[in-house]
């Protein structure tokens, strides 16, 4: 099983998606995370944690600084860590993802945007993902329609949550910092709306991304890892193939007329055994 390192993992919304995509996920966060859902957790500085031994990486550095910066406010001590994360992850030479809020999109390189409505979730939550190598979101656009839907909790109004993080133009009543739930919602409803099937507090849910986002991205990363793991052809093997390809084809020899006598022409009989057809499917 391929290993993913999830930096700044919090309670593991991103981790859960990568697990669904088939990864074994190790989470790292500076704070204790009692509800973390991954396979292993280490409380440590994400920018100092060793990167060796992993096949892919995900980082969700703190977003608050970028939101304050977008609003023209003082950073209040919040760091801007996207560049630092990228610099570290590029040294691995392996696939990685950096995720953040819309306010940070200009600091990300060619990011894709994902929203809960693209996955059928009743939430408006835009998040941007820088991926290396780059991938392209082949999904429907956002569907920010107000309305009502059936749920395990009865008929509910949508969106259940808006979380703009800088995309306030998409939302009817955004809060300044970016998170707004409809009033008096039980935490179980909030987890359901996010597609989260394990224990999380209200604060953890507010900080999490829906696992559907990283499950989608994780499948692309898995394909990239498997492609790189394929054994490349060696230079000697390549030269041998070129040599064979440059040689003329051998021409079939005609039978000696004396030996052939009056026997039937070799092309006159039923040659079906020599021309069987293969129904084997082409490789994928």
QUIRAMO-V987403 format. One record per residue. RES is the residue in one letter. SS is DSSP state (A for helix, B for strand, O for the rest). Layout:
res={RES/RES}
ss={SS/SS}
//
This chain:
res={X/X/X/X/X/X/X/X/X/X/X/X/X/X/X/X/X/X/X/X/X/X/X/X/X/X/X/X/X/X/X/X/X/X/X/X/X/X/X/X/X/X/X/X/X/X/X/X/X/X/X/X/X/X/X/X/X/X/X/X/X/X/X/X/X/X/X/X/X/X/X/X/X/X/X/X/X/X/X/X/X/X/X/X/X/X/X/X/X/X/X/X/X/X/X/X/X/X/X/X/X/X/X/X/X/X/X/X/X/X/X/X/X/X/X/X/X/X/X/X/X/X/X/X/X/X/X/X/X/X/X/X/X/X/X/X/X/X/X/X/X/X/X/X/X/X/X/X/X/X/X/X/X/X/X/X/X/X/X/X/X/X/X/X/X/X/X/X/X/X/X/X/X/X/X/X/X/X/X/X/X/X/X/X/X/X/X/X/X/X/X/X/X/X/X/X/X/X/X/X/X/X/X/X/X/X/X/X/X/X/X/X/X/X/X/X/X/X/X/X/X/X/X/X/X/X/X/X/X/X/X/X/X/X/X/X/X/X/X/X/X/X/X/X/X/X/X/X/X/X/X/X/X/X/X/X/X/X/X/X/X/X/X/X/X/X/X/X/X/X/X/X/X/X/X/X/X/X/X/X/X/X/X/X}
ss={O/O/B/B/B/B/B/O/O/O/O/O/A/A/A/A/A/A/A/A/O/O/O/B/B/B/B/B/B/O/O/O/O/O/O/O/O/O/O/B/B/B/B/O/O/O/O/O/O/O/O/O/O/O/O/B/B/B/B/O/O/O/O/A/A/A/A/A/A/A/O/O/O/O/O/O/O/O/O/O/O/A/A/A/A/A/A/A/A/A/O/O/O/O/B/B/B/B/B/B/O/A/A/A/A/A/A/O/O/O/O/B/B/B/O/A/A/A/A/O/O/O/B/B/B/O/B/B/B/B/B/B/O/O/O/O/O/O/O/O/O/O/O/O/O/O/B/B/B/B/B/O/O/B/B/B/B/B/O/O/B/B/B/O/O/O/O/A/A/A/O/O/O/O/O/O/O/O/B/B/B/O/O/O/O/O/A/A/A/A/A/A/A/A/O/O/O/O/O/O/O/A/A/A/A/A/A/O/O/O/A/A/A/A/A/A/A/A/A/A/A/A/A/A/A/A/A/A/A/O/O/O/O/O/A/A/A/A/A/A/A/A/A/A/A/A/O/O/O/O/O/O/O/O/O/O/A/A/A/A/O/O/O/O/O/O/O/O/O/O/O/A/A/A/A/O/O/O/O/O/O/O/O/O}
//
